Amino acid sequence: MRSTRTLAAVLAQARGAVTVEPVYLGEPGPGEALLRMQACGVCHSDLFVAGLAQLPVAPITLGHEGIATVEAVGEGVTAWAPGDRAGITFLGTTCGTCEWCMAGRERFCPKQTNFGYTLQGALAEFAMAPASALVRVPAALAAADAAPLCCAGWTAYGALREAALAPGQSVALFGFGGLGHLALQIARRHGLRVAAVDVSEEKLEQARAGGAEMTARAEEAGRKLQKEFGGVHAAIVLTASPAAIQQAFRSLRRNGTLVLVGLATSGYELPLVDTVLKGVTVRGSFLGSRQDLAAVFELASAGAIRAQVETHELGETPAVLESLRRGGIAGRAVIAF
């Protein structure tokens, strides 16, 4: 059996250090594809996985925003061939038969697998993946530009769709980082009034330059959005901060919608009286539909949205993760191979 040596960003144990080290892959088995990676984004979800007290798989190669070319395919794979361009997302395989899969909401399948969590991920020179989990990526998109769309762009689009807003209505984006700057572009494309909220004045300046109608520092956002917007129709929390959730709730007008996206193991207190008497809706949003991802690729191909990308080498991954933890990355960090 042929063995492919690859360098990969590996988390050896729960809450351990992420290191870049050799991993050996065999030939693709039935239903699998061997991928030569071109680019992979670094996501807050990688930090979330690295911080878990228990891991379903260890060691695990992180990464789920991957753009690659197919190097080889295993027995039974007919939809992909060597040379094809493929994308890896967080969503891996699904059962295909449960009520969520049958309704086109397979991202909620209870039997799903996930790249960089229960499947080996894409932060590697080569990766092995179930061929059924790969997605088509437009040839016109550069790999580094396309990679963040596989999670950040898809998640931002899905969260806005969960908010179910009409043109002219208002949305506040809490957290103006890798997801927030894409959510701003998508929201403006849909004719929404957009407010951006963050702890960083530098990021708020970027939001203003990107067309945000209003910006607010996180600690004063709820009061300011009520005063200047009369409250917003929806607040989307793209960060894992419980304090941001509290301010987002305060920013809502009556019958507003709170959409939670950021992953954290900590809890937050829901104001029950205001939730009931103001008719507030609280929703969780995870990725989006397959059609949403296709729409994101289409928008990017047309030049309507574009991720702000800084590229790094694979060996820099641990430092990039630490910078991401500190909030030091304005857009999206991408490992280019």
Protein Blocks (a to p, Z undefined) as FASTA:
>chain_A
ZZddddddddfbghiacdddddddddddehiacdddfbdcddfklmmmmmpmbdfbdcdd
edjddcdddfbdcehiakbcehiacdddfblcdehlamklmnopamlockbccehilpcc
fbdfbdcddfklpccddfklcfklmmmmmmmmmmmmmmmmmnopaehiacddehjafklm
mmmmmmmmnopacddddfbfklmmmmmmnopabdcdfklmmmmmmmmnnpafbdcdfbfb
fklmmmmmmmpcehiacddfbdcfbdcdddfklmmmnopacdddehiafklmmmmmmmmm
nopaccddddddfklmmmmmmmmmnopafbbccddZZ
